[in-house]
Amino acid sequence: MVLHQAPYLVPCLFLLCIDDIPKSISDTSNPILFANDTSMTIKGSDSHESLNKIKNCIIDINSWFISNMLYLNTDKTQYSFSNKK
């Protein structure tokens, strides 16, 4: 019977769906996909460059969401900023 396999099928379909996110975003970020969470590592030479890269990355990922009929929950979207000296 097919119904008992459905709990295993949904996560697999989800992983297939998000598999192309790294190809769809700009080259300035390093995406890390884990279940339904996505993290991006972005490096810049200064804060202005880093913020521009972050904005471009969010625009790219939002475009991917729209083209795949998904919704980017901006209430749960966060970024942290750090520098090394």
FIKOLZA-1660 file (N, C-alpha, C; in steps of 0.1 Angstrom, whole numbers, plus 5000, padded with zeros to 4 digits):
% residues 85
   i   px   py   pz ch aa at
   1 5008 4988 5000  A  M  N
   1 5000 5000 5000  A  M CA
   1 5009 5012 5000  A  M  C
   2 5005 5023 4993  A  V  N
   2 5013 5035 4991  A  V CA
   2 5013 5044 5003  A  V  C
   3 5002 5044 5011  A  L  N
   3 5001 5053 5022  A  L CA
   3 5012 5052 5033  A  L  C
   4 5016 5040 5036  A  H  N
   4 5026 5039 5046  A  H CA
   4 5040 5044 5042  A  H  C
   5 5042 5046 5029  A  Q  N
   5 5055 5052 5024  A  Q CA
   5 5054 5067 5023  A  Q  C
   6 5043 5073 5025  A  A  N
   6 5042 5088 5023  A  A CA
   6 5050 5096 5033  A  A  C
   7 5052 5091 5046  A  P  N
   7 5060 5099 5055  A  P CA
   7 5075 5100 5051  A  P  C
   8 5079 5090 5043  A  Y  N
   8 5093 5090 5038  A  Y CA
   8 5094 5098 5025  A  Y  C
   9 5083 5098 5018  A  L  N
   9 5084 5104 5005  A  L CA
   9 5084 5120 5006  A  L  C
  10 5077 5125 5015  A  V  N
  10 5077 5140 5016  A  V CA
  10 5090 5146 5019  A  V  C
  11 5098 5141 5028  A  P  N
  11 5112 5147 5030  A  P CA
  11 5121 5146 5018  A  P  C
  12 5120 5134 5011  A  C  N
  12 5128 5132 4999  A  C CA
  12 5124 5142 4988  A  C  C
  13 5111 5144 4986  A  L  N
  13 5106 5154 4976  A  L CA
  13 5111 5168 4980  A  L  C
  14 5110 5171 4993  A  F  N
  14 5115 5184 4997  A  F CA
  14 5130 5186 4994  A  F  C
  15 5138 5176 4997  A  L  N
  15 5152 5177 4994  A  L CA
  15 5155 5179 4979  A  L  C
  16 5147 5172 4971  A  L  N
  16 5149 5173 4957  A  L CA
  16 5145 5187 4952  A  L  C
  17 5135 5193 4959  A  C  N
  17 5130 5206 4955  A  C CA
  17 5141 5217 4958  A  C  C
  18 5147 5216 4970  A  I  N
  18 5157 5226 4974  A  I CA
  18 5171 5224 4969  A  I  C
  19 5173 5213 4962  A  D  N
  19 5187 5209 4958  A  D CA
  19 5193 5219 4949  A  D  C
  20 5186 5227 4941  A  D  N
  20 5191 5236 4932  A  D CA
  20 5193 5250 4937  A  D  C
  21 5191 5252 4950  A  I  N
  21 5193 5266 4956  A  I CA
  21 5207 5271 4954  A  I  C
  22 5217 5263 4957  A  P  N
  22 5231 5268 4955  A  P CA
  22 5234 5273 4941  A  P  C
  23 5228 5267 4931  A  K  N
  23 5230 5271 4917  A  K CA
  23 5223 5284 4914  A  K  C
  24 5212 5287 4922  A  S  N
  24 5204 5298 4918  A  S CA
  24 5207 5311 4925  A  S  C
  25 5216 5310 4935  A  I  N
  25 5220 5323 4942  A  I CA
  25 5234 5328 4936  A  I  C
  26 5237 5340 4940  A  S  N
  26 5249 5346 4935  A  S CA
  26 5261 5338 4939  A  S  C
  27 5272 5341 4933  A  D  N
  27 5285 5334 4936  A  D CA
  27 5292 5340 4948  A  D  C
  28 5286 5350 4954  A  T  N
  28 5292 5356 4966  A  T CA
  28 5289 5349 4979  A  T  C
  29 5281 5339 4979  A  S  N
  29 5277 5332 4992  A  S CA
  29 5280 5317 4991  A  S  C
  30 5282 5311 5003  A  N  N
  30 5284 5297 5004  A  N CA
  30 5272 5291 5011  A  N  C
  31 5262 5286 5004  A  P  N
  31 5250 5281 5011  A  P CA
  31 5252 5267 5018  A  P  C
  32 5246 5266 5029  A  I  N
  32 5246 5253 5037  A  I CA
  32 5232 5249 5039  A  I  C
  33 5228 5238 5033  A  L  N
  33 5214 5233 5034  A  L CA
  33 5213 5222 5044  A  L  C
  34 5203 5224 5053  A  F  N
  34 5201 5213 5063  A  F CA
  34 5186 5213 5066  A  F  C
  35 5180 5202 5062  A  A  N
  35 5166 5200 5063  A  A CA
  35 5158 5212 5057  A  A  C
  36 5150 5219 5065  A  N  N
  36 5143 5230 5060  A  N CA
  36 5150 5243 5064  A  N  C
  37 5162 5243 5068  A  D  N
  37 5170 5255 5071  A  D CA
  37 5181 5257 5061  A  D  C
  38 5183 5270 5057  A  T  N
  38 5194 5273 5048  A  T CA
  38 5202 5284 5054  A  T  C
  39 5215 5282 5055  A  S  N
  39 5224 5292 5060  A  S CA
  39 5233 5296 5048  A  S  C
  40 5237 5309 5048  A  M  N
  40 5246 5314 5038  A  M CA
  40 5258 5321 5045  A  M  C
  41 5270 5317 5041  A  T  N
  41 5282 5324 5046  A  T CA
  41 5287 5333 5035  A  T  C
  42 5288 5346 5039  A  I  N
  42 5292 5356 5029  A  I CA
  42 5304 5364 5035  A  I  C
  43 5314 5366 5026  A  K  N
  43 5326 5373 5030  A  K CA
  43 5328 5385 5022  A  K  C
  44 5333 5396 5029  A  G  N
  44 5335 5408 5022  A  G CA
  44 5347 5415 5028  A  G  C
  45 5353 5424 5020  A  S  N
  45 5365 5431 5025  A  S CA
  45 5362 5442 5035  A  S  C
  46 5350 5447 5035  A  D  N
  46 5346 5457 5045  A  D CA
  46 5331 5456 5047  A  D  C
  47 5325 5464 5056  A  S  N
  47 5311 5462 5060  A  S CA
  47 5302 5466 5048  A  S  C
  48 5306 5476 5041  A  H  N
  48 5297 5481 5030  A  H CA
  48 5296 5470 5019  A  H  C
  49 5308 5464 5015  A  E  N
  49 5307 5453 5006  A  E CA
  49 5299 5441 5011  A  E  C
  50 5301 5437 5024  A  S  N
  50 5294 5426 5030  A  S CA
  50 5279 5428 5030  A  S  C
  51 5275 5440 5033  A  L  N
  51 5260 5443 5033  A  L CA
  51 5254 5443 5019  A  L  C
  52 5262 5448 5009  A  N  N
  52 5257 5446 4995  A  N CA
  52 5256 5432 4991  A  N  C
  53 5265 5424 4995  A  K  N
  53 5265 5409 4992  A  K CA
  53 5253 5403 4999  A  K  C
  54 5250 5407 5011  A  I  N
  54 5239 5401 5018  A  I CA
  54 5226 5405 5011  A  I  C
  55 5224 5417 5008  A  K  N
  55 5212 5422 5001  A  K CA
  55 5210 5414 4988  A  K  C
  56 5221 5413 4980  A  N  N
  56 5220 5405 4967  A  N CA
  56 5217 5391 4969  A  N  C
  57 5222 5385 4980  A  C  N
  57 5219 5371 4983  A  C CA
  57 5204 5369 4986  A  C  C
  58 5199 5378 4994  A  I  N
  58 5185 5378 4998  A  I CA
  58 5176 5379 4986  A  I  C
  59 5180 5389 4977  A  I  N
  59 5172 5391 4965  A  I CA
  59 5172 5378 4957  A  I  C
  60 5184 5372 4955  A  D  N
  60 5185 5359 4947  A  D CA
  60 5177 5348 4954  A  D  C
  61 5178 5346 4967  A  I  N
  61 5171 5335 4973  A  I CA
  61 5156 5338 4972  A  I  C
  62 5151 5350 4974  A  N  N
  62 5137 5353 4973  A  N CA
  62 5132 5350 4959  A  N  C
  63 5140 5354 4949  A  S  N
  63 5136 5351 4935  A  S CA
  63 5135 5336 4933  A  S  C
  64 5144 5328 4939  A  W  N
  64 5143 5313 4938  A  W CA
  64 5130 5309 4944  A  W  C
  65 5126 5314 4956  A  F  N
  65 5114 5310 4963  A  F CA
  65 5102 5313 4954  A  F  C
  66 5102 5325 4948  A  I  N
  66 5090 5329 4940  A  I CA
  66 5089 5320 4928  A  I  C
  67 5100 5317 4921  A  S  N
  67 5100 5309 4909  A  S CA
  67 5096 5294 4912  A  S  C
  68 5097 5290 4925  A  N  N
  68 5093 5277 4929  A  N CA
  68 5080 5277 4937  A  N  C
  69 5073 5288 4936  A  M  N
  69 5060 5289 4943  A  M CA
  69 5061 5287 4958  A  M  C
  70 5072 5292 4964  A  L  N
  70 5074 5291 4978  A  L CA
  70 5074 5305 4984  A  L  C
  71 5074 5306 4997  A  Y  N
  71 5073 5318 5004  A  Y CA
  71 5085 5320 5014  A  Y  C
  72 5093 5331 5013  A  L  N
  72 5104 5334 5022  A  L CA
  72 5098 5341 5034  A  L  C
  73 5098 5335 5045  A  N  N
  73 5093 5341 5057  A  N CA
  73 5103 5351 5063  A  N  C
  74 5101 5363 5060  A  T  N
  74 5110 5374 5064  A  T CA
  74 5111 5376 5079  A  T  C
  75 5100 5371 5086  A  D  N
  75 5100 5372 5101  A  D CA
  75 5110 5363 5107  A  D  C
  76 5113 5352 5100  A  K  N
  76 5123 5343 5105  A  K CA
  76 5136 5344 5098  A  K  C
  77 5138 5353 5089  A  T  N
  77 5151 5355 5082  A  T CA
  77 5159 5364 5091  A  T  C
  78 5171 5360 5093  A  Q  N
  78 5181 5367 5102  A  Q CA
  78 5195 5367 5096  A  Q  C
  79 5202 5377 5100  A  Y  N
  79 5216 5377 5096  A  Y CA
  79 5225 5382 5108  A  Y  C
  80 5237 5377 5108  A  S  N
  80 5246 5382 5119  A  S CA
  80 5258 5387 5111  A  S  C
  81 5265 5396 5118  A  F  N
  81 5276 5403 5111  A  F CA
  81 5288 5402 5121  A  F  C
  82 5299 5398 5116  A  S  N
  82 5311 5398 5124  A  S CA
  82 5323 5401 5116  A  S  C
  83 5333 5406 5122  A  N  N
  83 5346 5409 5115  A  N CA
  83 5357 5404 5124  A  N  C
  84 5369 5402 5117  A  K  N
  84 5380 5398 5125  A  K CA
  84 5391 5409 5124  A  K  C
  85 5397 5411 5135  A  K  N
  85 5407 5422 5135  A  K CA
  85 5420 5416 5142  A  K  C
% end
